Amino acid sequence: MSTASVEPIERASDGRQPSATGSIFWVVLALWVASNLFVTMVARMATWEGIDSYYSSADLCRWDCGIFGQVLTLGYQKGSALWLFHPAHPLLAYPLYYWLHLPLKTSLVVASRIALFFAIYGFILMLSDRIDSGMDRWMAGSLVAFNPYILYGHAGYSESLYFAALTFAFYFAARQRWITSGALGGFASLTRMVGVVFTASYAVILAERRGWRRLEWRKLAGLALCPMGTLLYMLYQYHRAGDGLAQIHSHVSFVGSQFSNPLTALWSPLHHHHWPRVWAIMVIAAFMASAWLFKLRKPEMGIYLVLSILVALLGGSLGGDLYGMARYIWWQPPFLYAIYVGLRRRPWLWPIYLVFASGVASFLIVEWFTGHNFVV
């Protein structure tokens, strides 16, 4: 791919071509609005049969969204299971709830939707080396806006904020904006514990660019910033609860399992029927995508994807059936990066993928309102 093909987006990042930046903005805005309309329409249809009610976006706030609401209103307490839920998402909702006085559930949902806008934007930028045209931007952005698990970008969860921080971290690292990348990586680790894995990706990018041969203070500062979100959160845990590993202990009490063998955590669901087997296959597909990223000469993304999955499997799974793993995988930027490259090489697969994505997304929204716990 020629350098000229990615020049418009690279210039857009530093402001030298406002028109290019504007073009990306309108693509992102259109996809973001379309995603909101899609989720709203399906949510309303899902409640027609009287299984529940949908009057506003606040009705999407269920399951973990309610727990984030407790973090926002009650804060973290000693002995609480809330430590598992990192503070970045509640902090984003804080001004909406306390300053603008929006209802609690609305604040959390709006916060996740604001983050979704930047998630779409960041993903398009992260794919700069693969995008040649305006149509490519539309297709890349649609992978986020119509993610099979897009519900979690609208339901007051932290997925969209985590995804946005990580995409921008990868984007700026590829352009040797070391401090900016490290700060965003640190913010990703403040959003979700697994975000600290970006430290490994940052180091890989340094090594790939032979950055270790000439260690400047910016490179070292960026590297130090990558895990800073988690480190600061651990210091807060120690100050507040006297336990710097409160999030780990909360995980055990919340999930109901000790740390497990990743192979066992994956192998057992394969012997079950229905959803556990589907989720196990998705995990295997993610491992395959990670291997392919290495082949695509994207080791920083490959290492992130494989380590993030191993961390999740090591932490055990709810009920031993990989509950939550599907949305966890589909909200990993490297996984969608691999999907985009595969679809771009085989355009005839786009319609098939869109049918799959829209079907799964619609089904999950319906199940969301029926109260099935496999959508948590």
N, C-alpha and C positions, 0 to 999 in steps of 0.2 A: 504494500500500500504506500503510495507516495506521501511525502511530507505535506504537500499542498492539500491533500484530501482532508487532513485533520486540522489545518491551519485556522479555519474560521472559529472552531470551538476554542482552540488554544488562545487565540486573540481575544475571544469573548471573555475569557477568564480574567484578563488583566485590563479590560476596558478599552483597548485600542480600536475595537470595532463595535460600537454601540449597536449597530444594526444587527450584527450576529447575535449579540446578547439578547436583543429584543426578540429576535426570531425564536430563540430557545425559550424565552419567557412565555411567549404566546402558545407555543406547543405545550409547554408544561401546564399552563393555565387551562387550556382546552381539555387536556387529558384529566387534570384534577377535577374540573367541573363534571366531566363525563363520568368519572369514577364515583363522585358523590351522588349523581343522579341515578346511576346504576344501583348502588347500594340502597338508596332511599326507595326506589321503585320496587325492588325485590323484597325489601323489608315490609313495605305496605302490603304487597301481595301475600307475603308469608303469613300475615295475620288475618286474612280475609275469612279463614275457616274458624275463627274464634279461639284459636289456640293461645292467643295473647293479644296485646294491643301495641300499636305503634302510632304515636301522636307527634313525636319530634325525635330529633337525633339523640336526645338524652336517653331514649328507651333502648338504645344500643349498648348502654353502659351496664354490663353484667359481668359476673365472674371476677376476673382479676381487676377489672376496672373499679369495682367496688372496693377492692383492697387498696388500690392506689388512692382512692378517696379517703380511706382511713389514714393513710400516710399523710395526706394533705391536711386533714382536719385534726388528727390526734397526734401525729408525729410518731417517732420511734421511742419505744419504752423498753426497759430492761425486761428480758424474758419474753418479749413479744416475737411473734412469727413474722412480723412485718419487715424485718431486716432483709429478708430475701428479695424484697422489691426495692430496687435501687431508686435514688431520689431524683434523677434528672427529669423524668416525665412529670412527677408531681410539681417540681419546681417550674416547669414550663406552664403548668396549669395554675400556678399560684397567683400571678397577676390577674388572670381571668376571674378567679373565684374571689380573691380578697380585695382587688382594686376595682374591677369592673362589676363585681357583685353578681356574676352569672351563677345560676344553680350549680351545685357541685358536679352532678353528672354531665351537664352541658359543658362545663369548664374542661373536664377531662377528655370528652369527645372532641371538642374544638381544638384542644392542644394536639391531639393525635392527628387531626386532619390538617392542621397547620404544618406539622412535621411531615405529613405525607406529600405536601407540595414540594418541600425541599428534598424529600427522598426521590421523587421523580426527576427533579432537576439534577441532583447529585449523580444519579445513575446515568443520565445522558452524558454528563461530563466525564464520568469514569470510563465510559465507552468511547472516548474521543479518538482513540487509536483504531477504532473499528467503524466509525461513522463517516460516510462519504457524502451524504445528502440530507435534505430536509425529511425525506421519507424515512431514512434510517433513524432519525431522531424520533419520529412518530412511533416507529416500531419498537425502538428501545424503551421509550417512555411507557408504552402500553404494557410492557412486561411487569411494570410496577403498578400502574394505575388499575390494571385488570389481573393482578396476581390471583391465582386460585384461592389464596387465603387473604384476599384484600379486605375482608371483613375486619381483620385486626388492625388495619390502618384507619378504621373509622370508629372503633368501639371503645376508645379510651385506654388502649393498651400502649406499651412502650415500643412496639415493633417498628413503627414508622420513624420514630426519633432515632432509634439505634441504627436503622438502615441509612438514614440521611447522614448521620455523623460519620459512619464508616465509609460511605461512598465518597464524601468530600475528603476524608483522610487519605484514601487511596489516590484520589485525583491529585491532591497537592503533593503527595510523596513522589508520584511519577514525574512531577515537574520540579522536583528538588526544592519545594517550599517546605523545608524541614520543620521549622517551628510551628507553622500553621498546621501541617499534617500531624505532628506530635500532639498538639493541643486538641485537635479534633479526635484523635485516637484516644486521648485521655478522657474526653467527654463521652466517647462511646463506652468506655469502661465504667463511667459513672452512670450510664444508662442501663447497661446490663453487665453482669460479672464477666461474661465471655469476651467482652470488648477488649480486655487486657491482652488477648491473643494478638492484637494488632502490633504489639511490641515485636513479635517474631517477624511479622510481615515487613515492618519498617526496617529491621535488621537485614532481612533478605534483600530489600531494595538497595540498601547501602552497599551490601556485598556485591550485588549484581553490577552496580555502577562503580565498583572499586572505590567506594567512599571510605573504606577503612584505611586506604593508603594515605589519605590526607584528611585526618579528622579535624574538622573545624568546630568551633564552639556551637554553631547553629545545628550541626548534625547531632552533636552530643546532647544539646538542649532538647531537640526534638525527640530523641530516643528516651531521655529522662521523663518527658511529658507523657509518653504513651501510656504508662501504667498509673499515672498520677491520680486519675479519677478514682480508681479502686483503692489506692493507697490512702487518699484523703478520706474516703468513705470508711476504711478500716480504722483510721485514727479517730474518726467521729464515733464509731462503734465502741472503741475502747473508752473514749471520754464519757459516752452516754450510758453504756451498759457494762463497762469494765471487761469487755470481751471483744478483742479486735477481730475475731472470727465469728461474730454473731450471725453473719449472713450464711456461713457454712452450717452452723448449728440449726439455724432456722430452716435451711433446706431439708435437713434430716427430719425435723418435726413436721414440716409442711408436706413434703412428698411422701413421708412414711416409709423411707427405706434408707439403708446405709449405702455407702459407696459400693459400686458393683463392678464386676468384670465386664468391660465393653462388649466382648464377644458373647458372653452369656446374655447380656441385655438385648443384643441384636438377634441371637439365635433362637431364643425362647419364643418371641412373637411370631417367628416364621412358621412355627408349628401350630399356631392358633388360626382360627378362621376370621374372615371378614376384615375389619379395620386393623387389628394388630398386624396382620400379614401385609396389608397395603402400606402401613407406615414403615414396616421393616424394609419393604422393597424401595420405598422412597429414600431411606437411609443408605441403602446400597447404591442407589442411583447417585446420591450426593457424593459418596466415596469415589464412584467412577468419574463424576464431574471433576472432582479434585485431581485425579490422576490426569485427566485430559487437560486441565489448566496448566499442569507442569509441561505437557507436550506442546501447548500453545505458547510456551515461554512466558508464562505468568506464574512463576513459582511463589510470588508473594501472596497471590490469591489462592493458589492450591494449598499452601501451608496453612493459610487461615481457615479454609473450609474444612480440611481434614482435622485440624486441632480443635476447632469449635465443635465439631460433631463428637469427637472423642471425649471432650470435656462434658458434653451433655450425657453421653452414654455412661461415662465414669460416675456421674452424679446420680445414677439410678433413674428409673422411670416410674411414673405413677401407676401402681398396680402391676408393674412388670409388663405393660402392654404398649410402651412407647407413647403414652398420652402426651400430647403437646409437641412431639418431635416433628410432626408435619409442618406446622406453622413456623416452628423454629428453623427448619431447613429452607422453606420458601421465602423467609425474610433474611436470608444471607446473601448480600450483594454478589459474592463470587459465584454462587450457584446460578443466579439469574444471568450473570455475565456469560457463563458457559452455555446456558440455554440460548442466549441471543446469538452467539457465534455459530452454534449448531443450526439454528433456524435460518440464519443468513446464508449459510452454505447450501441449505436445502430449502429454498423458498416454498416448495410445495407442501412443506410440513406446517406452515403458518396457519392455514385454515383448521387443520386438525388440532393444533395446539390451542387455538382460540376457542374451539368448541369444548375442548377439555377444560380450559381455564374458566370459561364462563359457566359451564355446567357445575363444576366443583364449587365455584364461588356462590352460585345461586343456591345450591343444596345446603351449603354450610350456613347461609343466612336463614334458611327455613328451619334448620335444626337448632340454630341459635335461639329462636323464639319458641321452640318446642321443649327446651330445657334439657336436651341431651348433653350429658357431661363430657362426651368425647370431643366437644368443640372448645373446651376450656383453653 
